[in-house]
Amino acid sequence: MRCAVSRLGQTTTVKQALRDLAALVARVGVGGIFFANGWTKLEDGLKATGAKFLEQGAPAPGAWATFTMLAELIGGALLIAGLAVAITGLVLFAEALAVFLVAPPLNPISLNELILLGAASLLLAVVGAGRVSVDHMVVIRRRESEAASEFAADTEADRVIASFREPEKPPAPDAKAASDAKAEPASKAGDDTAPHPRPRAKGDATGAEDPAPAPGDTLVAGRKKPQPRTRRSTSG
């Protein structure tokens, strides 16, 4: 099974290489002929080329000479380089068809050659330029850019999903205690609500404490109650 798959892959690679080589040869041949014909018109001059088209009965010979010269020069160069081959092939096919319908082609291209060039231009427009072309390089860069953009988007999406799946970790005890201490107002730091013993009353202005009550004394409102006085007995 693996051998069959390997042979199939090798066969596909060989076919693709031959297709690219054939497209390159066709582009260079067809584009070279178009470019040479346009260059000949440029060397002869637009006036001389327009006069030749006028002899053949072409309408607006000056504009027609300018259009054909530019189409053959620019189109031939683009075909050789393999740039915008789909559009260039269609334009050259339309130019060949218009020349065939409006006026006979000028030398050195005959009518048969004009038909072959038009058919080859249409074929290249449909088949493509192959991998040995500027178009293929542009496509590769575009695909690489799109792949890089998709990879960046997938990475961002994975990061967002991972952030939703992983819960936030609670802060460490030390950090939490430190944050609570910072959040507590400084005015409450010295508050003390624990019960304390009642301070003892001072006895006099000098700060001396009252002596301990003697036995039989009674404290009234923080003071000692004096003992009742007894009358002294008098002798008769």
C-alpha positions in Angstrom: 0.0 0.0 0.0 2.8 2.4 0.9 4.7 1.6 -2.3 1.6 2.3 -4.4 1.0 5.6 -2.6 4.7 6.6 -3.1 4.6 5.7 -6.8 1.4 7.7 -7.2 3.0 10.7 -5.5 6.1 10.4 -7.8 4.0 10.2 -10.9 2.0 13.3 -9.9 5.2 15.2 -9.2 6.6 14.3 -12.6 3.4 15.3 -14.4 3.3 18.6 -12.5 6.9 19.3 -13.5 6.2 18.6 -17.2 3.1 20.8 -17.1 5.1 23.6 -15.6 7.8 23.2 -18.2 5.3 23.2 -21.1 3.6 26.3 -19.7 6.9 28.1 -19.5 7.9 27.2 -23.1 4.4 28.2 -24.4 4.6 31.5 -22.5 8.0 32.4 -23.7 7.2 31.4 -27.3 3.8 33.2 -27.6 4.8 36.2 -25.6 8.1 36.5 -27.5 6.2 36.6 -30.9 3.7 39.2 -29.6 6.5 41.3 -28.2 8.6 41.2 -31.4 5.6 42.2 -33.5 4.8 45.1 -31.2 8.5 46.2 -31.2 8.4 46.2 -35.0 5.4 48.5 -35.0 7.3 50.7 -32.5 10.4 50.9 -34.7 8.4 51.7 -37.8 6.5 54.4 -36.0 2.8 54.9 -35.3 2.4 57.0 -38.5 3.8 54.3 -40.7 1.9 51.6 -39.0 -1.3 53.6 -39.2 -0.7 54.2 -42.9 -0.3 50.4 -43.5 -3.6 49.8 -41.6 -5.2 52.5 -43.7 -4.1 50.7 -46.9 -5.8 47.5 -45.6 -9.0 49.4 -44.9 -8.9 49.4 -41.0 -11.1 52.1 -39.4 -9.3 54.7 -37.3 -5.8 53.5 -38.4 -3.9 55.7 -36.0 -5.8 54.5 -32.9 -5.8 51.0 -34.1 -2.0 51.1 -34.6 -1.5 52.4 -31.1 -3.8 49.8 -29.5 -2.2 46.9 -31.3 1.3 48.1 -30.5 0.7 48.5 -26.8 -1.2 45.3 -26.5 1.5 43.3 -28.1 4.4 44.9 -26.3 2.9 44.9 -22.8 1.0 41.6 -23.2 4.1 39.8 -24.6 6.3 41.0 -21.7 3.7 39.9 -19.1 3.3 36.5 -20.7 7.1 35.9 -20.7 7.3 36.9 -17.0 4.2 34.9 -16.1 2.4 37.9 -14.5 -1.4 38.2 -14.7 -1.5 35.5 -17.3 -5.2 34.9 -17.1 -6.1 38.5 -18.0 -3.2 39.0 -20.4 -4.1 35.9 -22.4 -7.7 37.1 -22.8 -6.5 40.5 -23.9 -4.1 39.1 -26.5 -6.8 36.7 -27.7 -9.2 39.6 -28.2 -6.6 41.6 -30.0 -5.8 38.7 -32.4 -9.6 38.2 -33.0 -10.1 41.9 -33.7 -7.2 42.0 -36.2 -8.6 38.9 -37.9 -12.0 40.5 -38.3 -11.0 44.1 -39.0 -7.9 43.9 -41.2 -5.3 41.3 -42.3 -2.3 41.1 -40.0 0.8 43.0 -41.0 4.0 41.3 -41.8 5.9 39.3 -40.5 2.8 37.6 -39.0 0.6 35.7 -41.4 -3.1 34.9 -40.9 -2.4 31.4 -39.9 0.2 32.5 -37.3 -2.3 35.0 -36.0 -4.9 32.2 -35.4 -2.3 30.1 -33.6 -1.3 32.9 -31.4 -4.8 33.7 -30.5 -5.6 30.1 -29.6 -2.4 29.7 -27.6 -3.2 32.9 -25.6 -6.7 31.6 -24.8 -5.2 28.3 -23.7 -2.7 30.0 -21.4 -5.4 32.1 -19.9 -7.4 29.0 -18.9 -4.5 26.7 -17.9 -2.4 29.2 -16.1 1.2 30.2 -16.0 2.6 27.2 -14.1 4.8 27.3 -11.1 7.8 28.9 -12.9 6.1 32.3 -13.0 5.6 35.5 -11.0 1.9 34.6 -10.5 2.9 31.4 -8.6 5.3 33.4 -6.4 2.5 35.9 -5.6 0.1 33.1 -4.8 2.6 31.4 -2.5 3.2 34.6 -0.6 -0.5 35.3 -0.3 -1.1 31.8 1.0 1.7 32.1 3.5 0.3 35.4 4.8 -3.2 33.9 5.1 -1.7 30.9 7.0 0.2 33.2 9.3 -3.0 35.2 10.0 -5.0 32.1 10.7 -2.4 30.7 13.0 -2.3 34.0 15.0 -6.1 34.0 15.2 -6.1 30.4 16.4 -3.5 31.1 19.0 -5.5 34.1 20.4 -8.6 32.0 20.5 -6.8 29.2 22.4 -5.5 31.7 24.9 -8.9 33.2 25.5 -10.5 29.7 26.0 -7.7 28.7 28.4 -8.3 31.9 30.4 -12.0 30.9 30.8 -11.2 27.3 31.8 -8.6 28.1 34.4 -10.1 29.7 37.6 -8.3 32.5 39.3 -6.0 31.4 42.1 -6.8 32.9 45.5 -4.0 35.2 46.9 -1.5 33.8 49.4 -2.3 34.2 53.1 0.6 36.6 53.7 -0.5 38.7 50.7 -4.1 38.7 51.9 -3.2 39.7 55.4 -1.0 42.5 54.1 -3.7 43.7 51.8 -6.2 43.7 54.8 -3.8 45.6 56.9 -3.4 48.2 54.2 -7.1 48.5 53.7 -7.8 49.0 57.5 -7.8 52.7 58.5 -4.9 53.9 60.6 -7.3 55.4 63.2 -8.6 52.0 64.1 -5.2 50.5 64.6 -5.0 51.6 68.2 -8.5 50.8 69.3 -8.8 48.5 72.3 -12.2 47.1 73.3 -11.0 44.6 75.9 -12.2 45.2 79.5 -9.7 46.7 81.9 -9.9 47.0 85.8 -11.2 50.3 87.2 -8.5 52.6 88.3 -8.4 53.2 92.0 -9.4 56.6 93.3 -6.8 59.0 94.6 -6.9 60.0 98.2 -5.6 63.5 98.1 -4.1 66.1 95.8 -0.6 64.8 96.4 -1.5 61.5 94.7 -1.3 59.4 97.9 -3.7 56.5 98.0 -6.3 56.2 100.7 -5.4 53.8 103.4 -7.2 50.5 103.5 -10.4 50.6 105.5 -10.2 49.4 109.0 -12.4 46.7 110.3 -15.9 48.0 111.0 -15.5 50.9 108.6 -18.1 51.2 105.9 -17.5 52.7 102.5 -20.1 55.1 101.4 -19.9 56.5 97.9 -16.1 55.9 97.9 -15.6 57.4 101.4 -15.3 55.9 104.9 -18.4 56.3 107.1 -17.3 57.7 110.4 -18.1 55.6 113.4 -20.9 56.8 115.7 -19.8 58.9 118.6 -20.5 57.7 122.1 -21.3 60.0 125.0 -18.8 60.1 127.7 -20.2 59.0 131.0 -19.9 61.6 133.8 -19.4 60.8 137.3 -22.0 62.0 139.6 
